[in-house]
Amino acid sequence: MKVSLIVAASENHVIGKDNDLIWHLPKDMKHFKETTQGHFVIMGRKNFESIPHKYRPLPNRTNVVITRQDSYEAEGCIVVNSVEEALSKAKEANDAEAFIIGGGEIYRLAMDNNLVDRIYITRVHKNYEGDTFFPELNEDWKLISAEKHSADEKHACDYSFEVYEK
């Protein structure tokens, strides 16, 4: 099973502020949906709770929520206590590619423990102020594809879809 991470991050590595997204990029949301559809999506509790009620659990995906809370319940989701346990559930279900979708602490844990094979980054070509950051990629990660998009009436700034592998 391939373990992938999917994230939207600004040039200065910001991914959020006050447990919310900072930008509105409809094509990024579409890219996220199309990329993760039919797969396990693994997220931290705070990330899960930041998704508006009407969109959770994320449809057409197996949602896995990681929390330290033993009695936590998330309707329609699998609840686990670690990234490794979440990945084990995806592997047991024969998912070809499981996606770690955040937040910041979950991204760090997965990367620090060398659990990730591929990273999908929507690079937002602007600096933002925020309180949640995506780790900087080291030299082990190689850019294998990049698709640039320009700002338009629905997208306030330029952005790129990038894919990295080890």
C-alpha positions in Angstrom: 0.0 0.0 0.0 1.2 3.5 -0.9 1.0 6.0 1.9 0.4 9.5 0.6 0.0 12.9 2.2 -2.1 15.6 0.7 -1.8 19.3 1.8 -2.3 22.9 0.6 0.6 25.1 1.9 1.6 28.7 1.3 5.1 29.7 0.2 6.0 30.2 3.9 4.6 26.7 4.8 1.4 28.0 6.4 -1.5 25.5 6.2 -4.1 27.1 8.5 -5.1 29.6 11.1 -7.5 29.2 14.0 -8.2 25.6 12.9 -9.4 26.7 9.5 -8.2 27.2 5.9 -7.0 30.7 5.0 -7.7 30.7 1.3 -10.5 29.7 -1.0 -9.3 27.7 -4.1 -12.1 25.8 -5.7 -9.8 23.9 -8.1 -7.8 22.8 -5.1 -10.9 21.4 -3.4 -11.8 19.6 -6.6 -8.3 18.2 -6.9 -8.4 17.0 -3.3 -11.8 15.3 -3.8 -10.7 13.6 -7.1 -7.4 12.5 -5.6 -8.7 11.0 -2.4 -12.1 9.6 -3.7 -12.5 5.9 -2.9 -9.5 5.8 -0.5 -8.9 6.0 3.2 -8.5 9.6 4.5 -6.6 9.8 7.8 -6.9 13.0 9.9 -6.5 14.3 13.4 -9.5 15.0 15.6 -9.1 18.8 15.4 -8.9 18.6 11.6 -12.0 16.4 11.5 -13.9 18.8 13.7 -12.9 21.7 11.5 -14.8 20.2 8.6 -18.3 21.6 8.4 -20.9 19.2 9.7 -22.7 18.9 6.3 -19.4 17.6 4.7 -18.4 15.0 7.3 -17.6 12.3 7.2 -16.1 13.1 3.8 -18.2 11.2 1.2 -17.0 8.3 -0.9 -14.0 7.8 1.4 -13.3 5.8 4.5 -12.7 8.5 7.2 -10.2 7.7 10.0 -9.9 10.0 12.9 -6.8 9.9 15.2 -7.2 11.0 18.8 -5.8 10.4 22.2 -9.3 10.4 23.7 -10.3 6.8 24.4 -14.1 7.5 24.3 -14.1 9.8 21.3 -16.8 9.0 18.7 -17.2 10.3 15.2 -20.3 9.1 13.4 -19.4 7.2 10.1 -15.7 7.2 10.9 -13.1 4.8 12.3 -11.5 6.2 15.4 -7.9 5.2 16.3 -5.1 6.4 18.6 -2.1 6.6 16.2 -1.1 7.2 12.6 0.3 3.6 12.5 -3.1 2.2 13.7 -4.9 4.2 11.0 -2.5 2.9 8.3 -3.0 -0.6 9.6 -6.8 -0.3 9.1 -6.2 1.0 5.5 -3.8 -1.9 4.8 -6.3 -4.5 6.2 -8.9 -3.1 3.8 -6.5 -3.5 0.9 -6.6 0.2 0.1 -4.0 0.8 -2.7 -3.2 4.4 -1.5 -4.1 5.8 1.9 -4.1 9.6 2.3 -3.0 11.5 5.4 -5.0 14.8 5.2 -3.8 16.7 8.3 -3.6 18.6 10.4 -0.1 19.9 11.2 0.6 17.5 14.1 -0.5 14.5 12.1 1.6 15.5 9.1 4.7 15.9 11.4 4.2 12.5 13.0 3.8 10.7 9.7 6.9 12.4 8.2 9.1 12.2 11.3 8.3 8.5 11.5 9.1 8.0 7.8 5.7 6.6 7.0 5.0 8.6 3.8 5.8 7.5 0.2 4.3 10.4 -1.8 3.3 14.0 -1.1 0.7 15.9 -3.0 1.1 19.7 -2.3 -1.0 22.5 -3.6 1.6 25.2 -3.3 -0.2 28.5 -2.8 2.2 31.1 -4.3 1.8 33.7 -1.6 2.9 34.2 2.1 0.3 34.0 4.8 0.1 34.5 8.5 -1.0 31.4 10.3 -0.6 29.2 13.3 -0.3 25.8 11.7 2.6 24.9 9.4 3.6 22.1 7.0 7.2 20.8 7.6 9.8 21.8 5.1 10.8 18.9 2.7 14.3 17.7 3.0 16.6 16.6 0.1 15.1 13.0 0.2 12.0 14.3 -1.6 12.1 14.7 -5.4 9.6 16.7 -7.4 8.1 14.3 -9.9 5.3 16.6 -11.4 4.1 20.2 -11.2 1.1 21.8 -12.8 0.9 25.6 -12.5 -2.3 27.6 -12.3 -2.7 31.4 -12.5 -5.0 33.5 -10.4 -8.4 34.2 -11.9 -11.9 35.4 -10.9 -12.3 32.4 -8.5 -8.7 32.0 -7.3 -7.1 35.0 -5.6 -3.5 34.0 -6.2 -1.3 31.7 -8.3 -0.9 28.0 -7.2 0.6 24.8 -8.3 -0.2 21.1 -7.9 3.0 19.4 -7.0 3.8 15.7 -6.4 6.9 14.6 -4.6 8.3 11.1 -4.0 11.3 9.6 -2.1 
